[in-house]
Amino acid sequence: VGLFGIMAVEFRDGKPHRELLLTGSDVSVVDSFADYLLHHADAAFLEMSERKECIGEEDGDGEDDGSIIVRVFRQGNGKGSRK
């Protein structure tokens, strides 16, 4: 799978705290989508930030051996994803 995303929400003190996990076997696709979320003007209202402690990558040998990349983001604007 080139790109797979999972959205999660947790309520703390009655407020939603949303996260998005992106993973896939195609590093360039995952990185491209992540770049859009972090830097594109059309996604700015989501206020996304990446959780660096959650980054997992393929082994870097360039071989298609079924390895994946994982990137996790926090959404600062909890109401933004309802649109």
RACOR-V781214 format. One line per field, one symbol per residue. ss: DSSP state (h for helix, s for strand, l for the rest). A space follows every 50 residues. Layout:
ss=???
This chain:
ss=lllsssssssssllssssssssssllhhhhhhhhhhhhhlhhhhhhlsss lhhhlsllllllllllllsssssssllllhhhl
